[in-house]
Each structure stands twice: as structure tokens, then as C-alpha cells.
Amino acid sequence: MSLLSDLINLNLTDSTDKIIAEYVWIGGSGLDLRSKARTLPGLVTDPAKLPRWNYDGSSTNQAPGDDSEVILYPQAIFKDPFRRGNNILVMCDAYTPSGEPIPTNKRFNAAKIFSHADVVAEEPWYGIEQEYTLLQKDVHWPLGWPVGGFPGPQGPYYCGTGADKAFGRDIVDAHYKACLYAGVNISGINGEVMPGQWEYQVGPTVGIAAGDQVWISRYILERITEIAGVVLSFDPKPIKGDWNGAGAHTNYRSTSRIEGQLQTWILTSSLP
């Protein structure tokens, strides 16, 4: 396994100017994240200079089988904490070949609103508190819980410390550092009320960048839990009964107090 690890961690800058760009987009459920990688001839820092790409939308419930091509438009670039070097993650949204946003593309309308001069003048700041639950892979039961059973009642777990209170902290810390490396303005983490449940905060970030950063932070967390062999859940009520739910609370500030559309894009499109 050491050779495999060595190959995964190869520093491409030692031997080539080429980079790997991982294109990330939101799938047909509005919650699932998809990605595919391509080789580019060199470093790119402006999403407008990245090539558009396509995918089979019939395989993501975003297009019919007889007209399945969907086009990815790069919208934001982040450093890739997995491949590192000059490699990048690219947050995209999706369009038909004729240039129309597909129905699940909530970013398109949000971008129009946030680019309006009146909205730009408001400087809409967002802070998103993203809660999530870590589940044991084979049984889809919260991490640290006895299989088929329940831990002690809630109380000691919120911001708790100790092997009997905090489950999955290595995943949480790995995600924290990976987001900072990527360029996500992640501002903190904490253990939540239900054991196996955690929270991180993105922001304050202005306008549509907050949405891009929340989505790429979710993608990074999906990748880290994949490596750890743990299932990530954003289910608002993963365990029935008197157990804490999980949400994505939105803090908002502007020069006045207009209503933005970012919460609709982040939250409404991501409900299961």
C-alpha cells in the first residue's frame, strides 16, 4: 500500500506543467454532488478561462435518455486539497447545449440577482452554519452509536470532548484544514447536540461566493468521508424521536436589510 500512497501523493509540478481539474456540480436530487476530472495544459486561476465540458444528464436524473447531453459552465476555482500542487476543484453549474439553464440549476437566477447593481450596493454578507451527521457505512446508523441501539441522552455531546462524547473528530479536523487549504472561508467547527453530529461555519462571505463555498465545502466533506469509510448525511432529521435535527442556519447582513436568494439556492435545492 505504500507504493499506492506514493503514487496518489505524486507532486506533478516536478515533472509537468499540466494540471488536473476536478469539475464539480450538483446532481438531479438537488443534494447529490457529482464530479469528473480532466487534464489541462497549465495553471488556471480564472474560471472564465476554463473550458466548458459535458456530461450524461440521463445518468444524474437531469436529462432524458434520448437527449442526454448537459454542459458544465465553470463558475469558481478552488485549490484541490486531495491532489494538491497546482491542481484545482472547479464549481460548475449546468446548461442545455443551447445555453439554457437546466431546471436543477438554481445558481443561474441567483447569479442574476447578485450581479444587479442595487444588490451589489447592499453588500449582502452571509454566514452559513452547516450541520451534518456521520453514519456507520454498513448500517447507516450514527457514528459512535451501538448498532441498533442508542447512546446516553443528549447533554454531554454538544462541544464535548472525550472518546465517549466526540465521534469522528479526525474527519472533522481533516475537513476543516482541507477547506482552508482550498480557499473556503470556513470560520469554525463544533460538535453538535446529537452524538455523531457536527457543524461547520462558512463565512462571512459576500453574495453568490457564499453559495459556491458552501457547495464545494460539502463536496470536500463527501470526499473525506469517502476516504474514511463513513457515510455523510445532511438529512434534517436522521434519527426519529427526541434527537437533535440538522440544518444549515443562515446569518445575513447588508447595508440595509433586503432579502437575498442565496438561502433558496443553498437550502431549498438541497432538501431531500
Secondary structure, 3 states (H helix, E strand, C coil): CHHHHHHHCCCHHHCCCCEEEEEEEECCCCCCEEEEEEEECCCCCCHHHCCCEEEEHHHCCCCCCCCCEEEEEEEEEEECCCCCCCCEEEEEEEECCCCCECCCCCHHHHHHHHCCHHHHHHCCEEEEEEEEEEEECCCCCECCCCCCCCCCCCCCCCCCCCCCCCCCHHHHHHHHHHHHHHCCCEEEEEECCCCCEEEEEEEEEECHHHHHHHHHHHHHHHHHHHHHCEEEECCCCCCCCCCCCCCEEEEEECCCCCCCCHHHHHHHHHCC
